[in-house]
Every structure is written in structure tokens, then in C-alpha cells.
Amino acid sequence: MIHYKDLLIDTAAQRVYRQEQEVHMTRTEYRLLLVLLSGAGRVFTREELLHRVWGITVPIHTRTVDIHIARLRQKLGLQGEIRAVMRKGYALRRPTK
């Protein structure tokens, strides 16, 4: 189990709960969330996210990362938690203790 803010991620069942309500997520959204959580506070480049989540290893120009980040923000209420770092990528804020 992973706790982040008001989220609970049940990694065994691959389910995500927000305020005790299950949130429907695609496999890709779930993998993207896990990558961001694995390095909270760290900036992931779009290329790194494409590789780690989608398995894409060749340089391509796509907005798919941006679209999926927007969906995560909306579904999980993470508008202020997933930040865009200009010309670099995205980072999930470290949770405060």
C-alpha cells in the first residue's frame, strides 16, 4: 500500500482510492502514477516517462505525456501536486510530513 495525500494505492490489487472512493484508472494512468510516486520530488523528462510508462525508446514528438498528466491531475485532484517544469518534464511534489 502506498499513501500520498488523500490517495491510497493498493499495489497488490492495482487499485487507487481517493478519500476512500475507488478511482477508475487505465493501466497507463496507473503506471504513470507509480512512476511519479517512485521519485516524488524528482523531475522526470517526457522522454523518461515515455520510456518507463509506454516502453518508447526512440525520440518522438508527442503530447501523450501531457494529456495523461492532465487526466491524473483531474481524476486524483493533484492539480497542485503534479507540476510542470518548463522544458524539462514533470514532478510530483514530495508529501509533507
Buried (B, 14 or more C-beta within 10 A) or exposed (E): EEEBBEBBBEEEEEBBBBEEEEBEBEEEBBBBBBBBBEBEEEBBBBBBBBBBBBEBEEEEEEEBBEEBBEBBBEBBBBEEBBBEEEEEBBBBBEEEE
